[in-house]
Amino acid sequence: MKNFDLETLVRPNILALHPYSSARDEFTGDEGIFLDANENPFGERNRYPDPHQRLLKKALSERKQIPVESIFIGNGSDEVIDLIYRIFCEPQRDRVIICPPTYGMYEVSANINNVEVIRVPLNDQFQLDIDKILSFDAQCIFVCSPNNPTGNSLQNVERLLREFRGIVVVDEDYIDFSAGDSFLKKLKEYPNLVVMQTFSKAWGLAGARVGVAYASSPIIAFMDKTKPPYNVSALNQEEALKALSHPAEFERELSIILEQRSLLERELKDLPIVHHLYPSDANFLLVEVTDANKIYQYLVDKKVIVRNRNSVVRNCLRITVGTPEENRKLLDELKKVEK
């Protein structure tokens, strides 16, 4: 993107902000008598965590081949979304573009931050309407690829990066389940790009709440400047580091999920109650059925919980890929539903 000037997009109060400096910013050693942070001197979890998550960033840097300076770690992806608004969107003045059906927190966070939302719906193939998007003036846009709840990867995102004059956030929380390339490879090429990823999906750490943003070092510096001082707990950092240290286990579980996704695709297509099965690059399937509300409630009564997306995509259920045993239970129950 030519002639990109990041500071023209940053809110003036953020440019002028002097970030909070914690005790662990002033002293970063591991040994000594710590009387600087008003911590309880007793216990195993009595010390504040590393506010900059240095060990976790180093491990991610090595795995992703991304400089540490281009990595931000947050308390889940939702903290990353909120920081984008805080940094780039002036309340009651600036606008953000979202492309429904997509992840609902983009709009909720915009409403919380009092930022106007422009909705540019995906087309009939659940792809971006690039020309319409580019007809609007906005500070940033959120695109989810693979998209939630549709499951497909989005095309023409690179054109968006070239021609959109604001920040382009590409949410890749489901990228590990896709055969497509991550936009991490494009960070050097596009200074307006922010890539979001997470430990909540393929890494199996939804309970730990660890989200990651990758971007140019100036954008990451603004994110570090505006985050809370100890935003990711020591326990959560340790769980993420532990997961990264067992890549073989990660690959084993990922392969099972992908195999089970294929099995569900094959068997769901043959059910009379299924009208359409949307292709998926994620760990879930969007399934159009005869009556989503009725089938959802039937499954709930059988203690099989899926997501009813009828209000978002008509008569559609979003079904997460479970264990082989869970998937078999789901299929057995769906086979009992009358058309």
N, C-alpha and C positions, 0 to 999 in steps of 0.2 A: 504494500500500500504506500503510494508516494505521498510525500509532504504531510505525513502524519505527525501531529503535534499533541502528545498525550496531555500536556498540562492545560490545554484549552478545554479538555473534557472534564477535568477534575474540579470539584466544587472548591470555590475560593477558601472556605473555612478549613478544608482538608489540606490545601496547599500551605496554609498558615499554621496548621496544627503542630503543637509540640507534644509528642507522644509521652504517655506515662512511662516512667523509668522505675522498674521494680528492683528489689534487692538483688535478684538473680541476674539483672542486667549489669549491675555494678561489679559483682563478683561472680565468676563462672567456674571456679575451681571445685574439685570434688572432696578435698580434705581440709579439715580445720574445725575450729569451734565456731559454730554458726549462731551468732547473736545479732543478726542483721535484719531478720524478716518477721520478728514477733511470732515465731512458730513455737508450738509446744515442744520442749526438749525430749519428751518421751514418746516411744512408739515406733512402729515400722513405716507408717505412712504419714509421718509428721512434717515432712519437708515439701515445700512447693515444687511442682514439676519444672523441668526446663521450659521456659517460656518460648523458646525458639526451636524446640524439638530437634536439636542438632543431630542426634543419633538416627532418628527416624528419617530426617531429610537426607542424610548421607546414604542410608540404605536405599531410599527411593531413587536418589541420584544415580547410584550404581546400577540399579535394575532398569531404570527408564532411559539412562544415558542423557539426563537433563541436568544442567548445572544447579547446584544447591540454591543459588541466588534466584532461580526461576521457579522455586517451589514454595507454596504456602500450605500449611496444614491447619485445618479448622475443626471445630466441634461439629462434625457432620457437614454435608453439602449445603445444608440450609444456612449455616453461618457464612459460607462463601457467597451465597446468593445475597444475603443481607448486606455484606460488605460492599458488594458491587453497587448496590443502591446508595449506600452511605458515601461512597467515594465519588460516584459519577452523576448521581441524579439529585438535583435540587428539588426539594419538596414544593409542590404546587406550581412548578415551572417546567421541569423536564419530563420527557416521555420515554417509555420503554415499549418495545414490540415483543409480543409473544405470539406463538403460532399454534392455537388449539386444533385438535385435542392434544394436550401436552401436560407436563407435570404442574399440578395446581399451585405449588408454592411460589412459582415465579410471580403469579398475580397476587397471591396473598401477601407476599413480602412487599410488592409494589404498593398495595393498599396500606399496609402498616407504615411505610415510609412516605405515604402521601404523594406518590408518583403516578401520573396519568398512564393508563395502559391502552395501547393500540393493539387490537386483536386482528391478526391476519390469518384466517383459518388455512390449514393445509388443504390441498386440492383433493379430488376424489381418489387419487392414488396415495394419499397421505404424504404428499411431497410439498416442498416450499413453493409459494407463489412469489418468486423472486422479484418480478417486475412490480408487483403491488407493494411488497416490502420496501423497495427502494424509492417508491413514490412518497414515502413518509420521512419526515425529519425527526430523529429520535437520538437519545444519548447512547442507548444500548439495545441489544436484542438477545434473547435467550432462545437457543435451538437445542433440542434434545435428540441425540443421535447415537445409538438406537433410541427411538422415541418411546416414551411412556405416555399413553397405554397401547399404542399401535404396534410396537415391537420392531418396526422397520428402520433401516438406516436412511438418513436424509441425503438427497443428491443436491448438487449445485451449491453446497456450502462454501466452496472456494470462491465462487463468483461473489457471494455475499461478502466474504472477507476482502475481496479486491475493491468492491464498489460501495459498501456501506461505510459511512463516514464516522460511525461511532464504535463502541466496544462490542465485539461479537463474542458471546459466551457460548461455547459448545459443550453441552453437558454429556459426558461420556460415561456415566455411571454404569452402563451395561456393555461397555466396549469389549470386555474380556470374553463375552459370549458371541462376539461377531467375528466373521472371517475378514472383515474390512480393516483398513488401516486407521490408526488413531491420528488425530490432528496434532499430536505432539510433534510430529515430524515437520509441521509447518510453523512452529513458533518463531524460528529465526526469520522466516519470510514475511510474517504478518504481525506487526507490533500492536495491532488492535485485537489480537486473539487471546482469549482466556479459555483454557481447557479444564473442565471439572471432571474429576474421577473420585472414586470412593472405595473404602474397605467394607462397605455394608453389603455388597452383592456377591461377587465371585469369591472374595476373600472370607466370607462368612462371619463378618464382625459387625452386623447391624446393631448389636447391643453396645458396642464400644463407641460409636459415633465418631468416626474419623473420616473427614472429607479432605480432598486435596485439590488445589488449584495450581495449574502450571501456566506461566505467562512470562512476558519479558521482565527483566529484573526491575525496571522502574515501576511497573504495575504491582509486582510483588512487594516492593518497598512501601507503596501506599497501603497495601493490605496489612502488612506488619505494623504500620504506623497507627492504624485505626482499630485493630483487634483488641479484645480484653487481654490483660497481661498474662494470665495463666489459662488460656482458652482450651487446652487439651490436657486432661489429667494424666498423671504419671502412669496410672493403671492402663489407660487406653493407649498411651504411647507404647507401653511394654507389650500389650496384646498385638498391636500392629507390627512391631519389630519381630515378635515371635512368629507371626504368620509369614512374614517375608523371609524368615530364616528356614522355612520348610517349603521350598518351591515344589518339590516332588508331590507333597500332599495336596498343594493347590492344584497342580495339573491333574492329579488323580480325580479329585472331586469335580473339577471342571469338565473332564471327559465324561464322567457319569451324567452330569447335568445335560450335556449336549446330546448324549445317546438317548437319554430319557425324553428330551425335547422332540427328537426325531420319532421316537415311539409314540408319543402323544399325538403328534401330527398325523401319523399314519392311521391310528385307531380312531381319533376323533372325526376324521373325514368320513368314516364309514357309518357314523351314527345318524339315524333319521332326524334327530332333533337339531343337528348342526347344519346351518344353511351356508356358512362360509367360514373358512379358517384363514386368517391373515398370516402372511409369511413373517417370521420372527428372526431377528438377530439378537434377541435378549434371552433372559431365563424365564420367559412367560409367553403365553399365547393369547391373542385376542380372538375370541370365538363368537361368531354371530349364531344365535340359537333361535328356536321358534318363539320362546317367551322367556326372556332373561329374568324377569322378576319371579316368575313361577319356579324356574329351575334353580335359581339362586336359593330361594327359600327351601326347596326340597333338599338341596345339598346341606344347607345349614341344619335342617332337622336330622340329617344323617351324620352330623358333626364333621362335614367336609366343607371347609370355608374357602370360597373363591371371592373375587371382587366383582361386584355388580357394576358395570360401566354403562348401563342402559341410559343414564342421564347424560352421558358424554358421547357415546357411539351407540345408536339405537340397537336394542336387543343383543348387546354384546356383554360377555363375561370375560374377565381377564384371569387367566389361570396360570399360577406360578408352577414351574416344574419342581416337583418334590422328589422324595426318595423313590426308588422303584416300588416299594410297598405302598407308599402314599398314592402314587400315580395309579397303581392297580386298583386301589380302593375307589378312587375317583371314577375311573373308567367303568368299574363294576356297577357303581351307583347310577351313572349316566345311562347305562344300557337298560336300566329299569324304567327310565322316564318315558312315558308315552308321548308320541308326537301330537 
